[in-house]
Amino acid sequence: MSGRLDNLVRHQLRKWPQRPPGLYPRPGNDGTWLRARPGEEVPSPFLKLPGTNKLKTLPDGLWLHFSADPQEPYADIICVEACSSFQNLLDKRSRFAPSTQSLLAVCPLAWLLEPVTPTDETPRWKLLRLLRREPDTNLVVPVRDIRVLYGLREKHYRDFATQQIPHAHEFFCPMTALVDERGFDHPEMQALMGRLTANANFFPLP
């Protein structure tokens, strides 16, 4: 059942746009958002700790916001994780727990060279202002900011919402909101996603 549910979530997340729904650009922040996971045929971006190639984190959903300055490369990330049990939730929360270690976002070369969408032939790398020419190797950038949206089964969601306190980078929703057709268009989801970036921490500029 959990595998079927995960597949359902990924199937719907493939329909979500390149910019996470409900997010608006910050004044002066002209980087690029790209949907990285779930992927298609080519290898998709993943997260890892420096110095290891074994322990990779592959979120169900992953969006990367790349910096615009080649001299200061980084990515802000938004992850979506479907959790079919409390044990699954605990495991996934541990991967994104605050740490003194740096987290890296690895973008495979094949993914960078692929078109953005089936209807847009532009290679992804051309949208990244931190790249000045076509890459010939993977792009590896440090993660500056991370926000995670966890989808929980209805019973688990109610239990967690009434008894637990999330960390500052954690957000939660019922799994039904993730498997809903075009759920990203729903006002409630867009309002929640709008709080998943540092934009929500600032008073609006005139």
C-alpha positions as CSV (number, residue, x, y, z in Angstrom):
1,M,0.0,0.0,0.0
2,S,2.8,2.4,0.9
3,G,4.5,1.9,-2.5
4,R,1.2,2.5,-4.3
5,L,0.7,5.7,-2.3
6,D,4.2,6.9,-3.0
7,N,3.7,6.3,-6.7
8,L,0.4,8.2,-6.6
9,V,2.1,11.2,-5.0
10,R,5.0,11.2,-7.5
11,H,2.5,10.9,-10.4
12,Q,0.7,14.1,-9.3
13,L,3.9,16.0,-8.4
14,R,5.1,15.5,-12.0
15,K,2.2,17.9,-12.9
16,W,3.4,20.6,-10.6
17,P,5.0,23.7,-12.3
18,Q,8.7,24.6,-12.4
19,R,8.2,27.3,-9.8
20,P,6.5,25.9,-6.6
21,P,2.9,27.1,-6.5
22,G,2.1,30.1,-4.3
23,L,5.7,31.4,-4.4
24,Y,6.5,34.9,-5.5
25,P,9.9,36.3,-6.3
26,R,11.6,38.4,-3.6
27,P,12.7,41.8,-4.7
28,G,16.3,41.7,-6.0
29,N,16.3,37.9,-5.9
30,D,16.5,36.9,-9.6
31,G,17.6,33.3,-9.4
32,T,15.9,30.4,-11.2
33,W,13.4,27.8,-9.9
34,L,13.4,24.3,-11.5
35,R,11.5,21.2,-10.6
36,A,14.1,18.5,-10.1
37,R,12.1,15.5,-8.7
38,P,10.2,13.4,-9.5
39,G,12.3,12.8,-12.6
40,E,11.8,11.3,-15.9
41,E,14.1,9.0,-17.9
42,V,17.4,10.8,-17.2
43,P,19.1,10.8,-13.8
44,S,17.6,13.5,-11.5
45,P,19.2,15.8,-9.0
46,F,19.7,14.5,-5.5
47,L,21.0,15.6,-2.1
48,K,24.1,14.3,-0.3
49,L,26.7,15.2,2.3
50,P,30.2,16.2,1.2
51,G,32.6,13.3,0.7
52,T,30.1,10.5,0.4
53,N,28.6,8.9,-2.7
54,K,26.7,6.2,-0.9
55,L,24.2,8.0,1.3
56,K,22.0,10.0,-1.1
57,T,18.7,11.6,-0.3
58,L,16.1,11.3,-3.0
59,P,13.0,13.3,-2.0
60,D,9.6,12.5,-3.6
61,G,9.5,16.1,-4.7
62,L,12.4,18.5,-5.1
63,W,12.5,22.1,-6.3
64,L,15.8,24.0,-6.6
65,H,16.2,27.7,-6.6
66,F,19.6,28.5,-8.1
67,S,21.5,31.7,-7.3
68,A,22.1,34.1,-10.2
69,D,25.8,34.9,-9.4
70,P,28.5,32.5,-10.7
71,Q,30.8,33.8,-7.9
72,E,28.3,32.8,-5.2
73,P,26.7,29.5,-6.3
74,Y,24.1,27.9,-4.1
75,A,20.6,26.5,-4.2
76,D,17.6,27.0,-1.9
77,I,15.5,23.9,-1.9
78,I,11.9,22.8,-1.2
79,C,11.3,19.1,-0.7
80,V,8.0,17.2,-0.6
81,E,8.0,13.8,1.2
82,A,5.1,11.4,1.3
83,C,5.1,9.4,4.6
84,S,2.9,6.3,4.8
85,S,3.7,5.6,8.5
86,F,5.1,7.3,11.6
87,Q,8.3,5.3,11.3
88,N,8.6,6.6,7.7
89,L,8.1,10.1,8.9
90,L,10.8,9.8,11.6
91,D,13.2,8.4,9.1
92,K,12.6,11.2,6.6
93,R,12.7,13.9,9.3
94,S,16.1,12.7,10.4
95,R,17.5,13.3,6.9
96,F,16.6,17.0,7.0
97,A,17.4,17.6,10.7
98,P,19.5,20.7,11.4
99,S,23.2,19.8,11.2
100,T,26.6,21.5,11.3
101,Q,27.5,19.6,8.1
102,S,26.9,21.1,4.7
103,L,24.3,19.6,2.4
104,L,25.0,19.5,-1.3
105,A,22.6,19.5,-4.3
106,V,23.9,17.4,-7.2
107,C,22.5,18.0,-10.6
108,P,23.6,15.3,-13.1
109,L,25.0,16.5,-16.5
110,A,22.3,14.7,-18.4
111,W,19.6,16.5,-16.4
112,L,21.2,19.9,-17.1
113,L,21.3,19.2,-20.9
114,E,17.7,17.9,-21.1
115,P,14.9,20.3,-22.3
116,V,13.0,22.0,-19.5
117,T,9.7,20.4,-20.5
118,P,8.3,18.4,-23.4
119,T,6.9,21.6,-24.8
120,D,10.0,23.8,-24.1
121,E,13.2,22.7,-25.9
122,T,15.4,25.0,-23.9
123,P,18.1,23.0,-22.1
124,R,17.8,23.5,-18.3
125,W,21.4,24.8,-18.0
126,K,20.5,27.8,-20.2
127,L,18.0,29.0,-17.6
128,L,20.6,29.0,-14.8
129,R,22.3,32.4,-14.6
130,L,25.1,31.0,-12.5
131,L,26.2,29.0,-15.6
132,R,27.8,31.0,-18.4
133,R,28.4,28.2,-20.9
134,E,27.3,24.6,-21.5
135,P,28.5,22.4,-18.7
136,D,30.5,19.2,-19.3
137,T,30.1,17.7,-15.8
138,N,27.6,17.5,-13.0
139,L,26.7,20.7,-11.2
140,V,27.3,20.5,-7.4
141,V,26.1,23.5,-5.3
142,P,25.8,24.0,-1.5
143,V,22.3,24.2,-0.1
144,R,21.7,27.5,1.5
145,D,18.1,27.1,2.7
146,I,15.8,24.1,3.0
147,R,12.1,23.7,3.6
148,V,10.3,20.4,3.7
149,L,6.6,19.6,3.2
150,Y,5.5,16.2,4.7
151,G,2.4,14.5,3.5
152,L,0.8,12.3,6.1
153,R,-2.1,9.9,6.1
154,E,-5.3,11.5,7.6
155,K,-5.1,9.8,11.0
156,H,-1.3,10.4,11.3
157,Y,-1.8,14.0,10.2
158,R,-4.5,14.7,12.9
159,D,-2.4,13.0,15.6
160,F,0.7,15.0,14.7
161,A,-1.1,18.3,14.3
162,T,-2.6,18.0,17.8
163,Q,0.4,16.6,19.7
164,Q,3.7,17.6,18.0
165,I,5.6,20.8,17.3
166,P,7.3,21.0,13.9
167,H,10.8,22.5,13.4
168,A,11.0,25.8,11.7
169,H,11.8,24.3,8.3
170,E,9.0,21.7,8.5
171,F,5.5,21.9,7.1
172,F,2.7,19.3,7.0
173,C,-0.4,18.5,5.0
174,P,-2.8,15.5,4.6
175,M,-1.7,13.1,1.9
176,T,-5.0,13.7,0.1
177,A,-3.8,17.2,-0.7
178,L,-0.8,15.7,-2.6
179,V,-2.7,13.1,-4.6
180,D,-5.5,15.4,-5.6
181,E,-5.7,16.1,-9.3
182,R,-4.1,19.6,-9.8
183,G,-3.8,20.0,-6.1
184,F,-1.2,22.7,-6.7
185,D,-4.0,24.9,-8.0
186,H,-6.0,24.8,-4.7
187,P,-5.8,28.1,-2.7
188,E,-5.1,26.2,0.5
189,M,-2.1,24.4,-1.0
190,Q,-0.8,27.6,-2.6
191,A,-1.1,29.5,0.7
192,L,0.8,26.7,2.5
193,M,3.5,26.6,-0.2
194,G,3.8,30.4,0.0
195,R,5.2,30.0,3.5
196,L,7.9,27.5,2.5
197,T,10.5,30.2,1.6
198,A,12.3,33.0,3.4
199,N,9.8,35.4,1.7
200,A,7.4,34.6,4.5
201,N,9.9,36.0,7.1
202,F,10.0,39.5,5.6
203,F,7.6,42.4,5.7
204,P,6.5,43.2,2.1
205,L,8.6,45.9,0.4
206,P,6.8,48.8,-1.2
